[in-house]
Amino acid sequence: MLKITFINQDVRPALSKSAMTFPDGYRSKVETYWARISNNGQFFNGPVLAASSVTPEGSGMVVELSTTDYAHYLYAAQDLNHEFDCQAFFSAAAILTSDNHLLFGEMAQHTSSPGRIQFPGGGVEIGADGELNARMCCQREVMEELGPDFVRDIAWFRPFGLKCGGKDSTVGIFYALSLDMTAGQAQNSFASYRSKQLADGELPEFDRLHAVTFDLKTLSQFFRVNKGCIVDYLAPLLEDGWEDASKAVRFCATETLSRHTPEPYALKSR
């Protein structure tokens, strides 16, 4: 079951000192699957932070995390028996342009989820200083996936939602990002950045950047047309949770104009 909780402050990640462990039989299945899908070295089996619990802490939330690896993440994602789900912890940005368009990335064909449409973002990682900072990870992912202009032209950036469970069994924090660019400027900037990546021999994460008018009717139509490609959290967050999601994202844009520190607003779980 997928659950969306609307929030107005950052979630606190707490990392366990112990990595996740599995029975030998399960680990063998993970390694066999990894060898089959990565025989050309397409993927890197790096560390992944997985959530073991999400609990209230005062007026906020804390996510308890342990380390696992990308091989486990990919195997668990297709394991219909759900022996040891990998609740990978990620952060993602709901980017609103200055002319009221929300941006979605379409994953490139070389990635593990080709064609999937999602918010820009990615897994939360441990920093060089040993600290966990979901906000900084989100900003870095936006820059790496869309280009430096998208970080340089951030007008406002704040947390607004937390996702748990769902088809992908992941835990994610969503940030509202108000961008000082129009949809056309954003798509042109992304296209230039992607062309440069290809010219430099790099593989872009996204093949395409979608800009969708930020209203319920248009978003619902976009989700219907692309039903088989939409990541599990988008419809619950933006359709079922439209009242709170639109309030949070537009609040971010409004505060961009006023440039003052906002008072918290009341949001709820769904």
C-alpha positions in Angstrom: 0.0 0.0 0.0 1.3 3.4 -0.9 1.0 6.2 1.6 1.6 9.9 1.1 2.1 12.2 4.1 2.3 15.9 3.5 4.9 17.7 5.6 6.3 21.2 6.1 9.8 20.4 7.4 12.7 18.1 6.5 12.6 14.4 7.5 15.5 13.3 9.7 17.4 10.3 8.3 19.1 8.1 11.0 21.6 5.6 9.7 22.2 2.3 11.5 25.8 1.1 12.1 25.0 -2.3 10.7 24.4 -3.2 7.0 21.4 -5.3 5.9 22.2 -9.0 6.0 20.4 -11.9 4.2 20.4 -15.7 4.2 22.9 -17.3 1.9 20.2 -18.6 -0.4 18.7 -15.2 -0.9 22.1 -13.5 -1.5 22.8 -16.2 -4.1 19.6 -15.3 -6.0 20.6 -11.6 -5.9 24.1 -12.3 -7.2 22.7 -14.6 -10.0 20.2 -11.9 -11.1 22.9 -9.2 -11.0 25.3 -11.3 -13.2 22.5 -11.8 -15.7 21.5 -8.1 -16.1 24.9 -6.6 -15.7 27.1 -8.8 -17.9 28.2 -5.8 -20.0 29.1 -3.7 -17.0 26.1 -1.4 -17.6 25.3 -0.9 -14.0 27.5 -0.2 -11.0 26.7 -2.2 -7.8 27.1 0.7 -5.4 25.7 1.2 -1.9 22.0 2.0 -1.4 20.3 3.3 1.7 17.2 1.4 2.6 14.5 2.4 5.1 13.6 0.0 7.9 11.0 2.3 9.5 9.4 5.7 9.3 8.1 7.1 12.6 6.9 10.5 14.0 9.4 12.5 16.0 8.0 15.6 17.7 6.4 17.6 14.9 8.5 15.9 12.2 9.4 12.4 10.9 12.5 10.2 11.3 13.5 7.6 8.7 15.6 4.7 10.1 18.1 3.5 7.4 20.5 0.7 6.7 22.9 0.1 3.9 22.4 -2.5 1.2 23.5 -2.5 -2.5 22.1 -1.8 -6.0 22.0 -5.5 -6.8 19.6 -6.1 -4.0 17.5 -3.1 -5.0 17.1 -4.3 -8.5 16.4 -7.9 -7.6 13.9 -6.9 -4.9 12.1 -4.6 -7.3 11.2 -7.6 -9.6 10.8 -10.2 -6.8 7.1 -11.1 -6.8 7.6 -13.0 -3.5 8.8 -9.9 -1.7 11.2 -11.9 0.4 13.4 -8.9 1.4 12.0 -5.7 0.0 14.5 -2.9 -0.5 12.8 0.3 0.7 15.3 2.5 -1.1 15.4 6.1 0.3 15.3 8.8 -2.3 14.6 12.5 -2.7 12.9 14.2 -5.7 11.9 17.6 -6.8 8.5 18.9 -7.9 9.8 21.7 -10.1 7.4 24.5 -10.9 8.4 27.0 -13.7 7.6 30.7 -13.6 4.7 30.2 -16.1 3.0 27.4 -14.0 4.4 24.2 -15.6 5.5 21.1 -13.6 8.6 19.3 -15.0 8.9 15.5 -15.3 11.9 13.6 -16.6 11.6 10.5 -18.9 14.3 8.0 -18.0 16.8 7.1 -20.8 16.9 3.8 -22.6 20.2 2.8 -21.0 18.9 3.1 -17.4 17.3 0.4 -15.3 13.9 1.9 -15.8 13.8 3.0 -19.5 10.9 5.3 -20.4 9.7 5.8 -16.8 8.3 9.3 -16.1 9.2 10.7 -12.7 10.3 13.8 -10.8 14.0 14.6 -11.1 15.9 13.2 -8.2 17.5 10.0 -7.0 18.8 8.0 -4.1 20.0 9.7 -0.9 23.6 9.0 -0.3 26.1 9.4 2.6 28.1 12.6 2.0 31.9 12.8 2.1 31.6 14.1 5.6 29.7 11.1 6.7 26.4 13.0 7.0 23.0 12.4 5.4 21.4 15.4 3.7 18.4 14.6 1.6 18.0 18.2 0.5 21.6 18.5 -0.8 21.3 15.1 -2.5 18.1 16.3 -4.3 19.8 19.5 -5.5 22.8 17.5 -6.8 20.5 15.1 -8.6 18.6 17.9 -10.2 21.9 19.4 -11.4 23.2 16.1 -12.7 20.0 15.2 -14.5 18.8 18.5 -15.9 21.9 20.7 -15.8 23.5 23.5 -13.7 21.0 26.1 -14.8 18.3 24.3 -12.7 20.3 24.8 -9.5 21.5 28.3 -10.3 18.0 29.5 -11.0 16.3 28.0 -7.9 14.1 30.6 -6.4 12.6 28.6 -3.5 13.1 25.0 -2.3 11.3 23.3 0.6 10.0 19.8 1.6 6.3 19.1 1.2 5.7 15.3 1.0 6.8 11.9 2.1 6.1 8.6 0.3 6.1 5.1 1.8 5.5 1.8 0.2 3.7 1.3 -3.2 4.6 -0.8 -6.2 8.3 0.1 -5.9 8.4 -0.3 -2.1 10.5 2.8 -1.7 10.5 5.7 0.8 10.9 9.2 -0.7 10.9 12.8 0.3 9.6 15.4 -2.1 10.8 19.0 -2.3 8.9 21.8 -4.0 11.3 23.8 -6.2 10.3 27.1 -7.7 12.3 27.8 -10.8 13.0 31.3 -12.2 12.6 30.0 -15.8 9.6 29.5 -18.1 8.8 26.0 -19.3 10.3 26.8 -22.7 13.5 28.1 -21.2 13.7 25.1 -19.0 13.3 22.7 -21.9 15.9 24.6 -24.0 18.4 24.6 -21.2 17.9 20.8 -20.7 18.2 20.1 -24.4 21.5 22.1 -24.5 22.8 20.3 -21.4 21.8 16.9 -22.8 23.6 17.6 -26.1 26.7 18.6 -24.2 26.6 15.3 -22.2 26.4 13.3 -25.4 29.2 15.3 -27.1 31.4 14.6 -24.0 30.7 10.9 -24.2 28.4 10.8 -21.2 25.0 9.0 -20.9 22.2 11.3 -19.9 19.8 10.1 -17.2 16.8 11.5 -19.1 15.8 11.3 -22.7 13.2 13.9 -22.4 11.9 16.7 -20.1 8.1 17.0 -20.0 6.5 20.3 -19.0 2.8 19.9 -18.0 0.5 22.8 -17.0 0.1 22.6 -13.2 -3.7 22.0 -12.9 -5.5 18.9 -12.0 -7.3 18.3 -15.3 -4.1 18.6 -17.4 -2.1 16.5 -15.0 -4.7 13.8 -14.9 -4.8 13.7 -18.7 -1.0 13.4 -18.9 -1.1 10.5 -16.4 -3.8 8.7 -18.4 -2.0 9.1 -21.7 1.3 7.8 -20.1 -0.3 5.3 -17.7 2.2 2.5 -18.3 5.2 4.8 -17.8 4.3 6.9 -14.7 6.2 6.1 -11.6 4.1 4.8 -8.7 4.0 8.0 -6.6 2.9 10.6 -9.1 -0.9 10.0 -9.3 -1.4 9.5 -5.6 0.7 12.6 -4.8 -0.7 14.9 -7.4 -4.2 13.6 -8.2 -5.4 12.0 -5.0 -3.5 14.6 -3.0 -4.2 17.5 -5.3 -5.6 19.8 -2.7 -2.5 19.6 -0.4 0.1 19.1 -3.2 -1.1 22.2 -5.1 -1.3 24.2 -1.9 2.3 23.3 -1.0 3.9 23.8 -4.5 2.0 27.0 -5.1 2.9 28.2 -1.6 6.5 27.7 -2.6 6.1 29.8 -5.7 4.2 32.5 -3.8 7.0 32.8 -1.2 9.4 33.2 -4.1 7.7 36.4 -4.9 7.5 37.7 -1.4 11.0 36.5 -0.4 10.1 36.2 3.3 10.3 33.2 5.7 6.9 31.5 5.5 4.7 30.3 8.4 4.1 26.6 8.5 0.9 25.5 6.8 -1.4 22.7 7.8 -1.2 19.5 5.8 -2.3 15.9 6.3 -1.7 12.3 5.5 -3.5 10.3 2.8 
